[in-house]
Amino acid sequence: MVTTEPSGTTPVSPWNIANVVTVARIFLVPVFAVFVVLSGMQHSGWMMASCALFVFISATDFVDGWLARSRGLVTEFGKLADPIADKAMVGTALVLLSYYDALPWWVTIVILVRELGITALRMAVLKHAVIAAGRGGKLKTVLQIVAIAWLLWPWPEPLDVVGLWIMGAALILTVVTGIDYLWKAFQMRKAN
C-alpha cells in the first residue's frame, strides 16, 4: 500500500525507516515476553533485562513516529502497524504482569478493553475522520509505560508499590480518555 501524496510529489513507499522501526517493535514483543517468562517475576537479572527491553521498545515508539513526521514518511501501513505494535507491547506486558500476580487482572482487563475498543472505533471512523490522540491520551500512554517498567524492575519491598500507584493514575486516565474518544466519535456521527 502506498500513501497518496498531493499532486506534484512522489508517493511514500511503505518500505521506509519509520515502518522498519515499527515492524522491529512488533518482532521484539515476543522476545520481551520470553524474558518475562524466564524471570518468572523472581529472577532479578531476567527482570532487569525484560524491563530494559520494554523501555527500549517503548522508546522506539517515539522514534518511529518522529521519523515518519519529520521525514514525510507517513504511510497507510504505518498508521495501521503503529497502533498494533503499541497494543501488542502494552497488552503483552499487562497480561504477563497479571499472570505473575504483579498487577490485578481487573486492571489489565479494563485497560485492554479500552485500548482495543478505542482502536476498533478509530479504525471504524477512519474513512470519515481521524480521531487524533489528545494530550490526555499521550499522558495515559506515558503513565502506562512508566508503571509497567516500574513493575518489571526488581525494586526492594517498600518501593515496589510505587508502580501500582502510577498504574492507578494511568488507569484513571485510560478510562477518562476512553470516554472522551467515545464522545468525540458520537459528536462526529451526529454531525454527519
N, C-alpha and C positions, 0 to 999 in steps of 0.2 A: 504494500500500500504506500503510495507516495502522496504527500500533502500538496495540495494545490496552492500555489503562491499567486499573488497579484500579477496581472499581465506585465510582461517585461522582465520578470525574474525567473530563475530556474527553479524547478521543484526540488524540494529537500528529500534526499534519499533516506529511507529508514535505516540504512546501514551507516550510521554516524556514531561518533564517540559518545554522545549522550545516551543513545539507545544501547550501546555496548555496555556502558556502566550499569544501566538499568537491568539488562539481562544478566550481567555478572552478579548483581544483587540477588536476583531470583535463584541463581545456581548456588549461592553461598548460604541460603536459608537452610537446606538440608545439612550442610556441614555444621552450621551453628547448632542444629537440633542434635546431631551426633555428639558434639562437645557437651551439651547439657546432659544428655543421657549418660555419657561417660562419667560426668561429675556426680550424677545421682543427687545433685544439690548437697553433696557431702565432701567431695574431694576438692580441696581449695585450689589446687593447680588447674584442674579442668574447669572449675567455676570461674577463675580469673580468665582463662582462655576463652570461655563462652561469652563472658562479659566484654572482653576486648573485641571479639569478633562481632558481637551485637553492636557495639559502639562504632566499629568500622563500617558495618553495613548501613547503619543509620546515617553516618557522615556522608556516605556515597549517595544517599537520597538527596542531600542538599547539593552535592557536586553535579549529579546528572541534570537536576533542574537548572542550576546556574549555567552549565554548558549549553543546554538547549536554548535558554533565553538569550544568553549573551552572544551566542554564535549563530542565532537564527536557525537552530536545528530542531524546532518543534515539529513533530510528525504525529499523524494519527496513531501510529504504532506506539509511540512514546506516551501519548495521552492515555492509551489503554494499558500498557505494560507497567507504567509507573505506579498507579494505584494498586495493581495486582501485587507488585513487589512489596509495597508498603504493608498491605493487608497480610501477605504471606509472612513477612518478618514479624510484625507485631502479634498476629494471631498465633503463630507457632510459639513465640515466647510466652504468651499468656497461657496457652494450653499446657505447656510444659511446666510453668511455674505452679499452675493449679494442680497438675498431676503429682508434683512433688510437694504439695501442701505448703508452698511458699506464698500462695495467693488463694483466697476463697474462690470456689468455682462460680458463685453467683456474679462476682465482679467480672470474670472472664466472659461469662455468658452475656451480661449487659453490654459490655464493650463490643464484643463480636457481633451481636445482633444489630447494634447501632451502626458499626462500621460497614457491615455487609449490606444492611438496609439502605443506608445513605449512598453507598457506592452503586447499588442497583437503581436507586432513584436518579442519581446523576446520569447514569447510562441511559435510563428511560427518557429523560428530558433533553439529552444531549443534542438530538436533531432539531429541537425547538429553541433551546437556550442553554447556556453554560451557567451552572451554579458554582461560582468561584469560592474557593476556600477563604473564609474571613480570618481576621486576627484571632478570634476565639478558637477556630479550628486548627490554626497553626500552633497556638499555645497549647492546645489539647494534645497535639502530636508530640510537641517537645516534652510536656509533662509525662506522657505515656513512656517515651523513650528514656527519660531520666529515671522514672520509677522502675522500669524493667531493668535497666542497667544496675540500679542500686540493689534491687532484689537478687540479681545474679551474682553480685560481688560477695565474697565471704566475710562480711562485716562481723566484728565481735558482737556479742549479745545486746548491749544497750543500743547500738547504732542500727541494727538490722530493721527495727521497727520504723525508721525514717522512711524507708521505701514504701511502706504501706500508707503513710500519711501523704506522701507525694502521689501515690496511686489514687488515694481518696480524692485529692484535688483534681487529678486527671479524669476520674470517673464523673465528678460533678460537671466538669467542662464537656465531657463526652456527651452526657445527656442533654445539657443546655444547648450545645451547638447542634445536636441532632434535631431537637425541637425547632431551632432556628432554620435549619435546612428544610424541614417539612413545611414550615410557614412560608418560606420563600417559594418553594415548589407550588404550594397552594395558591399563592398570590399570582404566580406566572400562569397557572392553569386558569385562574379566574379572569386574568387579563386577555387570554386567547379565546 
